[in-house]
């Protein structure tokens, strides 16, 4: 038997259907899929974390004499609500008939971290293979399963995520407690949150202290502006009066031919920016929508900065664009796209990226 561990219940359901694991085996409220030589089970995000300072012997009360804290990191259960999941996964990992494990968590460094924490927390030594799949189509999953590299090939992603997690802990826990001791207030300092708040505060101060300044340029009848900028209206009018009735000499003219390539496919960031500009959606709303579309097999995995699709998605794109034509508001656009032929060059399809 092989054990496949995914990150989300919806992903486990899709994978189980592809591999033919059609039976459900329950352990309390939690269950796994079983059949055709596979067990398929899901985590639910991070099941293990680095814990809290008190897990390492530090007091719950903020104390200056305990700072800075540099513990030897260990893994601890993330929260009580996921105890059932941890129990069933531990049981499956330790089954004698499970000879190897397939990591099928999300195709990104955080997905790698989710799995490695599960693997290490259970002191597992069984061989692990990686299903690195950016698309949840049946075809993409089958193709990934046909060529499973050892999970050790993704050590770089794991180490990057682990470094991020440990640095977040060191910065967040130490500085939160330090500022808490300094002014007796429960601060929450973080690697992302605190710099963003600082930028917002700085911008607010700039707006608050902003004072208008007006500058002037001379304009001729064809709309051309002078390069010279004048600080006062009087200075500009003086030059204007002196220039009336005289010829304007062209000192230089520049002609440029520019070409601009079409943009790459959306990453999550550019999708969030455009959805905010066009529809006013928040970043969170876009992420939730993108995640839902991914789980329904309509889009690729959103939580990466990837701007490309793989060769196996070519037919899917054509089908999606064709289906858009069924909606009246998109029919003309769909017809035009298909009529001019979709340009699947290396800016669109790139298996290496």
Long-range contacts (C-beta under 8 A, 24 or more apart in sequence): 1-37, 1-38, 1-39, 1-95, 1-97, 1-98, 1-99, 2-37, 2-38, 2-39, 2-98, 2-99, 2-100, 2-101, 2-102, 3-38, 3-39, 3-40, 3-41, 3-92, 3-93, 3-95, 3-98, 3-100, 3-101, 3-102, 4-38, 4-39, 4-40, 4-41, 4-101, 4-102, 4-104, 4-131, 5-41, 5-42, 5-43, 5-89, 5-101, 5-102, 5-103, 5-104, 5-105, 5-115, 5-118, 6-40, 6-41, 6-42, 6-43, 6-104, 6-105, 7-42, 7-43, 7-44, 7-45, 7-104, 7-105, 7-106, 7-111, 7-114, 7-115, 8-42, 8-43, 8-44, 8-45, 8-106, 8-295, 9-42, 9-44, 10-295, 11-42, 11-104, 11-106, 11-136, 11-295, 12-40, 12-41, 12-42, 14-136, 14-138, 14-141, 14-295, 14-297, 15-40, 15-104, 15-131, 15-141, 16-40, 17-138, 18-138, 18-141, 18-142, 18-145, 19-145, 27-84, 27-87, 27-88, 27-91, 28-84, 28-87, 28-88, 29-84, 30-84, 30-85, 30-87, 30-88, 31-88, 32-88, 32-92, 39-92, 39-95, 39-98, 41-88, 41-89, 41-92, 42-85, 43-85, 43-89, 43-105, 43-114, 43-115, 43-118, 44-82, 44-85, 45-114, 46-78, 46-113, 46-114, 46-117, 47-77, 47-78, 47-82, 47-85, 47-86, 47-89, 47-114, 47-117, 47-118, 47-121, 48-75, 48-76, 48-77, 48-78, 48-86, 48-117, 48-118, 48-121, 49-75, 49-76, 49-78, 49-117, 49-165, 50-74, 50-75, 50-76, 50-165, 50-166, 50-169, 51-75, 51-76, 52-76, 52-173, 53-173, 53-177, 62-177, 62-180, 62-181, 63-177, 63-181, 64-178, 64-181, 66-177, 67-174, 67-177, 67-178, 67-181, 68-170, 68-174, 69-170, 69-173, 69-174, 69-177, 70-170, 73-166, 73-169, 75-117, 75-120, 75-121, 86-121, 89-118, 89-122, 90-122, 93-118, 93-119, 93-122, 93-124, 93-126, 94-122, 94-124, 98-126, 99-126, 99-127, 100-126, 100-127, 100-128, 100-129, 101-126, 101-127, 101-128, 101-129, 102-128, 102-129, 102-130, 102-131, 102-145, 102-148, 103-128, 103-129, 103-130, 103-131, 103-151, 104-131, 104-133, 106-301, 106-303, 107-132, 107-133, 107-134, 107-301, 107-304, 108-157, 108-301, 108-303, 108-304, 109-157, 109-158, 109-160, 109-161, 109-164, 110-161, 110-303, 112-154, 112-157, 112-158, 112-161, 113-158, 113-161, 113-162, 113-165, 115-151, 116-158, 116-162, 128-152, 130-154, 133-301, 134-300, 134-301, 134-304, 134-306, 134-309, 134-310, 135-297, 135-300, 135-301, 135-309, 135-310, 135-312, 135-313, 135-316, 136-294, 136-295, 136-297, 136-301, 137-297, 137-312, 137-313, 137-316, 139-312, 140-310, 140-312, 140-313, 143-312, 167-191, 218-243, 220-248, 261-347, 262-347, 264-307, 264-308, 264-347, 265-307, 265-308, 265-309, 265-348, 266-307, 267-304, 267-305, 267-306, 267-307, 268-302, 268-303, 268-304, 268-305, 269-305, 271-302, 306-353, 307-353, 308-347, 308-348, 308-349, 308-350, 308-353, 309-348, 309-349, 309-350, 310-349, 310-350, 310-351, 311-349, 311-351, 313-349, 314-344, 314-349, 317-342, 317-344, 318-342
